[in-house]
Amino acid sequence: MLKVGIIGATGYGGVELLRLLDRHPDVDQISLFTSSDEGKIFSSKYAHLKGIFDFPLQSIDMGVLADLDIVFASTPAGVTSNLFPPLLGKKPKLIDLSGDFRLKDPQDYQRWYNKQPVLEEMLEASVYGLSEWNRAAISEAQLIANPGCYPTAVLLSLLPLLTSGLIDGNSIIIDAKSGVSGAGNTLSRITHFAETNENLLIYKLHKHQHIPEIEQAIGQFAKASSPITFTTHLVPMTRGIMATSYAPVTANVKEKDLFDCLEAAYEGSPFVRIIREADVVGTKQVYGSNYCDIHVKVDERTNRATIVSVIDNLVKGAAGQAVQNMNIQFGFEETAGLQGVPLYI
């Protein structure tokens, strides 16, 4: 049975981690750590936890963390680059939900995140935690860089088609939309109710930090190096991501070939569902779950495929994939703590 710690427990990602780990059959103890609310009763921050988690938040103590089996960090970028180095090589396995360890090139991190990069030895030790594509490395790693929410949706839908040569990787356009929870619970103008309600916002145009992450992963898993066009939008809903990608299909490729490829790639992957027949595809069908649903359509007039992927940004896009990676690290059933029907209404 595992002793687990969550740093940044009061954020949306931290609360979602707590929800999933609380029902995990192999987790015995959960400790919650914060840098700003030490001593506060956790349920006073979130009323739905009253009578369930009525214990105080702990200050971040390296001695306490070093005695745990696994530590999750759900913090803003730039925090774990300082917190995790003293724990590397010690007892706990480490899973970082921020972007500090995702980009292998320190200059890319400095450019896209506008922060000082982590030590190169930490980057070398980190393993990119795209669960379905990197299981072997994840199972042996101490430090996991959990993927971003947008990259998870994009990569799961594109990688099989790219590695099989069914789509042209030189001309990929990705249109992605996310619910407001993806911005975290820190107040800002664009996540203010008056700004998001009945509004559709495009943001970080050609500047989103997930662009180099997606390109890096395509290079790692599909051995392709062409740049992508990637745009992000904020939609007035709480949870969910829809990533719609457009790419030319290669010679003589039919729609059936794309579906066959996707199904073969994810045979034995319980959280990726390939939807062959669909009049509509929506984020509600994966709400509150660790599923990623993928649908494709080929436009024979333009010889271009439309590839649609939907996930819950807080689950498969963050906490759920982190728990899935923990399961892989410790040799548990990959679905442990993550079973459940999506919440539709």
KAHU-V16118 format. One record per residue. N is the residue number from 1. SS is DSSP state (helix for helix, strand for strand, loop for the rest). PHI is phi in whole degrees, 0 to 359 (none if undefined). OMEGA is omega in degrees with one decimal (NA if undefined). Layout:
n:N ss:SS phi:PHI omega:OMEGA
n:N ss:SS phi:PHI omega:OMEGA
//
This chain:
n:1 ss:loop phi:none omega:-172.2
n:2 ss:strand phi:266 omega:167.0
n:3 ss:strand phi:259 omega:-170.7
n:4 ss:strand phi:244 omega:172.6
n:5 ss:strand phi:238 omega:175.8
n:6 ss:strand phi:237 omega:173.2
n:7 ss:strand phi:267 omega:-174.8
n:8 ss:loop phi:82 omega:-172.9
n:9 ss:loop phi:291 omega:-174.1
n:10 ss:loop phi:273 omega:176.2
n:11 ss:loop phi:279 omega:-178.7
n:12 ss:helix phi:299 omega:178.3
n:13 ss:helix phi:296 omega:178.9
n:14 ss:helix phi:294 omega:178.7
n:15 ss:helix phi:294 omega:178.3
n:16 ss:helix phi:291 omega:173.6
n:17 ss:helix phi:302 omega:-179.7
n:18 ss:helix phi:299 omega:-179.8
n:19 ss:helix phi:300 omega:-177.4
n:20 ss:helix phi:284 omega:-177.6
n:21 ss:helix phi:288 omega:-179.9
n:22 ss:helix phi:297 omega:-179.1
n:23 ss:loop phi:258 omega:-178.1
n:24 ss:loop phi:281 omega:-175.3
n:25 ss:loop phi:292 omega:-176.6
n:26 ss:loop phi:251 omega:178.1
n:27 ss:strand phi:253 omega:-176.2
n:28 ss:strand phi:256 omega:-174.0
n:29 ss:strand phi:219 omega:176.8
n:30 ss:strand phi:236 omega:176.5
n:31 ss:strand phi:249 omega:-175.8
n:32 ss:strand phi:248 omega:-175.2
n:33 ss:strand phi:238 omega:-178.8
n:34 ss:strand phi:214 omega:176.3
n:35 ss:loop phi:258 omega:-173.6
n:36 ss:loop phi:228 omega:-174.7
n:37 ss:loop phi:235 omega:-177.2
n:38 ss:loop phi:303 omega:175.9
n:39 ss:loop phi:88 omega:179.4
n:40 ss:loop phi:287 omega:176.5
n:41 ss:strand phi:289 omega:-171.7
n:42 ss:helix phi:300 omega:-177.6
n:43 ss:helix phi:292 omega:175.9
n:44 ss:helix phi:286 omega:176.9
n:45 ss:helix phi:275 omega:-178.3
n:46 ss:loop phi:227 omega:-171.9
n:47 ss:helix phi:296 omega:-178.3
n:48 ss:helix phi:291 omega:-179.5
n:49 ss:helix phi:262 omega:179.4
n:50 ss:loop phi:302 omega:-179.4
n:51 ss:loop phi:81 omega:-179.5
n:52 ss:loop phi:247 omega:178.1
n:53 ss:loop phi:232 omega:-178.8
n:54 ss:loop phi:262 omega:178.3
n:55 ss:loop phi:231 omega:-173.2
n:56 ss:strand phi:283 omega:172.1
n:57 ss:loop phi:288 omega:-177.3
n:58 ss:strand phi:259 omega:171.1
n:59 ss:strand phi:286 omega:-177.7
n:60 ss:loop phi:283 omega:-177.3
n:61 ss:loop phi:235 omega:-175.8
n:62 ss:helix phi:297 omega:178.0
n:63 ss:helix phi:296 omega:178.5
n:64 ss:helix phi:291 omega:-179.5
n:65 ss:helix phi:298 omega:-176.1
n:66 ss:loop phi:293 omega:-179.3
n:67 ss:loop phi:266 omega:-179.2
n:68 ss:loop phi:274 omega:177.2
n:69 ss:loop phi:276 omega:-179.9
n:70 ss:strand phi:208 omega:178.3
n:71 ss:strand phi:235 omega:171.8
n:72 ss:strand phi:262 omega:174.5
n:73 ss:strand phi:238 omega:176.9
n:74 ss:loop phi:244 omega:-170.6
n:75 ss:loop phi:231 omega:172.9
n:76 ss:loop phi:295 omega:177.1
n:77 ss:loop phi:302 omega:177.9
n:78 ss:loop phi:97 omega:-177.5
n:79 ss:loop phi:268 omega:-175.3
n:80 ss:helix phi:289 omega:176.3
n:81 ss:helix phi:299 omega:176.1
n:82 ss:helix phi:260 omega:-175.7
n:83 ss:helix phi:282 omega:-170.3
n:84 ss:loop phi:278 omega:-177.7
n:85 ss:helix phi:308 omega:179.7
n:86 ss:helix phi:294 omega:-177.8
n:87 ss:helix phi:266 omega:-179.3
n:88 ss:loop phi:292 omega:-176.6
n:89 ss:loop phi:90 omega:176.3
n:90 ss:loop phi:267 omega:-173.2
n:91 ss:loop phi:296 omega:-169.5
n:92 ss:loop phi:286 omega:165.3
n:93 ss:strand phi:282 omega:-171.2
n:94 ss:strand phi:234 omega:175.2
n:95 ss:strand phi:231 omega:-177.3
n:96 ss:strand phi:256 omega:179.5
n:97 ss:loop phi:268 omega:174.9
n:98 ss:loop phi:272 omega:-176.7
n:99 ss:loop phi:260 omega:-169.8
n:100 ss:loop phi:295 omega:-173.6
n:101 ss:loop phi:245 omega:-176.1
n:102 ss:loop phi:282 omega:-174.1
n:103 ss:loop phi:270 omega:-175.8
n:104 ss:loop phi:283 omega:179.3
n:105 ss:loop phi:266 omega:-178.7
n:106 ss:helix phi:303 omega:-179.9
n:107 ss:helix phi:293 omega:176.0
n:108 ss:helix phi:297 omega:179.5
n:109 ss:helix phi:298 omega:-178.9
n:110 ss:helix phi:296 omega:-177.9
n:111 ss:helix phi:289 omega:-171.1
n:112 ss:helix phi:273 omega:-179.9
n:113 ss:helix phi:259 omega:-179.0
n:114 ss:loop phi:57 omega:177.9
n:115 ss:loop phi:222 omega:177.4
n:116 ss:loop phi:292 omega:-178.9
n:117 ss:loop phi:288 omega:178.3
n:118 ss:loop phi:282 omega:178.2
n:119 ss:loop phi:298 omega:-175.9
n:120 ss:helix phi:298 omega:178.8
n:121 ss:helix phi:294 omega:175.3
n:122 ss:helix phi:289 omega:177.6
n:123 ss:helix phi:296 omega:179.0
n:124 ss:helix phi:294 omega:-178.3
n:125 ss:helix phi:280 omega:-174.7
n:126 ss:strand phi:282 omega:178.1
n:127 ss:strand phi:239 omega:-179.3
n:128 ss:strand phi:288 omega:-169.2
n:129 ss:loop phi:267 omega:171.7
n:130 ss:loop phi:281 omega:-162.9
n:131 ss:helix phi:308 omega:-173.7
n:132 ss:helix phi:290 omega:-174.9
n:133 ss:helix phi:248 omega:-173.4
n:134 ss:loop phi:221 omega:-174.0
n:135 ss:helix phi:303 omega:-175.4
n:136 ss:helix phi:299 omega:-180.0
n:137 ss:helix phi:292 omega:179.1
n:138 ss:helix phi:299 omega:-176.1
n:139 ss:helix phi:296 omega:-177.7
n:140 ss:helix phi:253 omega:-171.9
n:141 ss:loop phi:270 omega:169.1
n:142 ss:loop phi:270 omega:-174.9
n:143 ss:strand phi:247 omega:178.6
n:144 ss:strand phi:250 omega:169.8
n:145 ss:strand phi:267 omega:-178.5
n:146 ss:loop phi:294 omega:-177.9
n:147 ss:loop phi:296 omega:172.8
n:148 ss:loop phi:290 omega:-176.3
n:149 ss:helix phi:292 omega:178.0
n:150 ss:helix phi:300 omega:179.4
n:151 ss:helix phi:303 omega:179.2
n:152 ss:helix phi:300 omega:-179.3
n:153 ss:helix phi:297 omega:-177.1
n:154 ss:helix phi:291 omega:-172.6
n:155 ss:helix phi:292 omega:-180.0
n:156 ss:helix phi:299 omega:-178.0
n:157 ss:helix phi:275 omega:-174.0
n:158 ss:helix phi:264 omega:-170.5
n:159 ss:helix phi:302 omega:179.6
n:160 ss:helix phi:300 omega:-176.9
n:161 ss:helix phi:287 omega:177.5
n:162 ss:helix phi:287 omega:-177.9
n:163 ss:helix phi:294 omega:179.1
n:164 ss:loop phi:271 omega:179.0
n:165 ss:loop phi:72 omega:-177.7
n:166 ss:loop phi:274 omega:176.0
n:167 ss:strand phi:234 omega:-179.1
n:168 ss:loop phi:274 omega:-179.1
n:169 ss:loop phi:284 omega:-178.7
n:170 ss:loop phi:273 omega:-176.2
n:171 ss:loop phi:214 omega:-178.8
n:172 ss:loop phi:257 omega:176.0
n:173 ss:strand phi:241 omega:-175.8
n:174 ss:strand phi:237 omega:177.1
n:175 ss:strand phi:248 omega:-173.3
n:176 ss:strand phi:235 omega:-178.3
n:177 ss:strand phi:227 omega:-175.6
n:178 ss:strand phi:226 omega:170.0
n:179 ss:loop phi:287 omega:-170.9
n:180 ss:helix phi:291 omega:-177.6
n:181 ss:helix phi:298 omega:177.9
n:182 ss:helix phi:297 omega:179.0
n:183 ss:helix phi:273 omega:-179.6
n:184 ss:loop phi:82 omega:-175.7
n:185 ss:loop phi:258 omega:173.6
n:186 ss:loop phi:280 omega:-176.6
n:187 ss:loop phi:294 omega:173.5
n:188 ss:loop phi:210 omega:-177.2
n:189 ss:loop phi:295 omega:-172.7
n:190 ss:loop phi:287 omega:176.2
n:191 ss:loop phi:259 omega:174.7
n:192 ss:loop phi:295 omega:-177.0
n:193 ss:helix phi:307 omega:-177.2
n:194 ss:helix phi:294 omega:179.3
n:195 ss:helix phi:273 omega:-174.4
n:196 ss:helix phi:266 omega:-176.9
n:197 ss:loop phi:297 omega:-179.7
n:198 ss:loop phi:55 omega:-177.5
n:199 ss:loop phi:218 omega:174.3
n:200 ss:strand phi:231 omega:-174.3
n:201 ss:strand phi:245 omega:167.3
n:202 ss:strand phi:261 omega:-174.1
n:203 ss:strand phi:216 omega:-179.0
n:204 ss:loop phi:50 omega:-176.1
n:205 ss:loop phi:298 omega:-177.5
n:206 ss:loop phi:63 omega:-178.1
n:207 ss:loop phi:233 omega:-173.9
n:208 ss:loop phi:289 omega:-176.3
n:209 ss:loop phi:292 omega:177.3
n:210 ss:helix phi:276 omega:177.6
n:211 ss:helix phi:299 omega:-179.6
n:212 ss:helix phi:293 omega:177.7
n:213 ss:helix phi:295 omega:178.8
n:214 ss:helix phi:295 omega:-179.3
n:215 ss:helix phi:297 omega:178.8
n:216 ss:helix phi:297 omega:-178.7
n:217 ss:helix phi:291 omega:175.3
n:218 ss:helix phi:299 omega:176.6
n:219 ss:helix phi:294 omega:-178.2
n:220 ss:helix phi:292 omega:-171.6
n:221 ss:helix phi:262 omega:-177.6
n:222 ss:helix phi:248 omega:177.5
n:223 ss:loop phi:56 omega:177.5
n:224 ss:loop phi:240 omega:-172.2
n:225 ss:loop phi:230 omega:-178.0
n:226 ss:loop phi:284 omega:177.0
n:227 ss:loop phi:289 omega:178.8
n:228 ss:loop phi:249 omega:167.2
n:229 ss:strand phi:256 omega:-170.9
n:230 ss:strand phi:225 omega:178.6
n:231 ss:strand phi:235 omega:-176.3
n:232 ss:strand phi:237 omega:-179.6
n:233 ss:strand phi:227 omega:174.7
n:234 ss:strand phi:256 omega:-178.9
n:235 ss:strand phi:246 omega:-174.1
n:236 ss:loop phi:282 omega:171.8
n:237 ss:loop phi:216 omega:-174.6
n:238 ss:loop phi:280 omega:-174.3
n:239 ss:loop phi:239 omega:169.7
n:240 ss:loop phi:118 omega:172.2
n:241 ss:strand phi:227 omega:167.7
n:242 ss:strand phi:239 omega:175.7
n:243 ss:strand phi:249 omega:179.0
n:244 ss:strand phi:249 omega:-176.9
n:245 ss:strand phi:249 omega:-179.4
n:246 ss:strand phi:235 omega:179.8
n:247 ss:strand phi:207 omega:175.2
n:248 ss:strand phi:294 omega:172.7
n:249 ss:strand phi:276 omega:179.5
n:250 ss:loop phi:279 omega:-169.8
n:251 ss:loop phi:305 omega:174.1
n:252 ss:loop phi:66 omega:178.7
n:253 ss:loop phi:279 omega:178.7
n:254 ss:loop phi:251 omega:-179.6
n:255 ss:helix phi:303 omega:179.2
n:256 ss:helix phi:301 omega:179.3
n:257 ss:helix phi:298 omega:179.7
n:258 ss:helix phi:294 omega:178.7
n:259 ss:helix phi:297 omega:179.7
n:260 ss:helix phi:300 omega:179.7
n:261 ss:helix phi:296 omega:-179.3
n:262 ss:helix phi:297 omega:-179.6
n:263 ss:helix phi:294 omega:178.2
n:264 ss:helix phi:293 omega:-178.3
n:265 ss:helix phi:296 omega:-173.2
n:266 ss:loop phi:249 omega:170.9
n:267 ss:loop phi:297 omega:-177.0
n:268 ss:loop phi:87 omega:175.1
n:269 ss:loop phi:254 omega:-168.7
n:270 ss:loop phi:292 omega:-174.2
n:271 ss:loop phi:257 omega:176.4
n:272 ss:strand phi:250 omega:-178.4
n:273 ss:strand phi:246 omega:178.0
n:274 ss:strand phi:265 omega:-175.3
n:275 ss:loop phi:259 omega:-178.2
n:276 ss:loop phi:285 omega:-176.9
n:277 ss:loop phi:252 omega:-178.9
n:278 ss:loop phi:204 omega:171.5
n:279 ss:loop phi:283 omega:177.1
n:280 ss:loop phi:222 omega:173.6
n:281 ss:loop phi:230 omega:-176.8
n:282 ss:loop phi:218 omega:-179.1
n:283 ss:helix phi:291 omega:-179.9
n:284 ss:helix phi:299 omega:-175.7
n:285 ss:helix phi:286 omega:176.4
n:286 ss:helix phi:237 omega:-173.8
n:287 ss:loop phi:303 omega:177.0
n:288 ss:loop phi:76 omega:-174.6
n:289 ss:loop phi:236 omega:177.9
n:290 ss:loop phi:264 omega:179.9
n:291 ss:loop phi:280 omega:165.0
n:292 ss:strand phi:238 omega:179.0
n:293 ss:strand phi:256 omega:-175.4
n:294 ss:strand phi:232 omega:176.6
n:295 ss:strand phi:224 omega:178.9
n:296 ss:strand phi:228 omega:176.3
n:297 ss:strand phi:211 omega:177.7
n:298 ss:strand phi:255 omega:175.1
n:299 ss:strand phi:269 omega:-175.6
n:300 ss:loop phi:291 omega:177.7
n:301 ss:loop phi:292 omega:-175.3
n:302 ss:loop phi:254 omega:-176.7
n:303 ss:loop phi:60 omega:-176.7
n:304 ss:strand phi:237 omega:177.1
n:305 ss:strand phi:265 omega:169.9
n:306 ss:strand phi:254 omega:-173.3
n:307 ss:strand phi:242 omega:-173.8
n:308 ss:strand phi:248 omega:179.1
n:309 ss:strand phi:226 omega:177.6
n:310 ss:strand phi:233 omega:175.6
n:311 ss:strand phi:217 omega:165.8
n:312 ss:loop phi:272 omega:-174.4
n:313 ss:loop phi:297 omega:-179.4
n:314 ss:loop phi:274 omega:-177.3
n:315 ss:helix phi:253 omega:178.8
n:316 ss:helix phi:301 omega:179.7
n:317 ss:helix phi:276 omega:-178.5
n:318 ss:helix phi:201 omega:-170.0
n:319 ss:helix phi:295 omega:-179.0
n:320 ss:helix phi:296 omega:178.2
n:321 ss:helix phi:294 omega:176.8
n:322 ss:helix phi:296 omega:177.2
n:323 ss:helix phi:293 omega:175.9
n:324 ss:helix phi:301 omega:178.1
n:325 ss:helix phi:292 omega:174.4
n:326 ss:helix phi:301 omega:178.9
n:327 ss:helix phi:301 omega:179.3
n:328 ss:helix phi:293 omega:180.0
n:329 ss:helix phi:302 omega:-173.6
n:330 ss:helix phi:263 omega:177.9
n:331 ss:loop phi:75 omega:176.4
n:332 ss:loop phi:279 omega:168.7
n:333 ss:loop phi:302 omega:-174.6
n:334 ss:loop phi:298 omega:-178.0
n:335 ss:loop phi:270 omega:-174.4
n:336 ss:loop phi:302 omega:179.9
n:337 ss:loop phi:79 omega:-173.3
n:338 ss:loop phi:241 omega:179.3
n:339 ss:loop phi:289 omega:176.9
n:340 ss:loop phi:143 omega:178.4
n:341 ss:loop phi:282 omega:176.2
n:342 ss:loop phi:304 omega:179.1
n:343 ss:loop phi:272 omega:-171.2
n:344 ss:loop phi:268 omega:-176.9
n:345 ss:loop phi:243 omega:NA
//
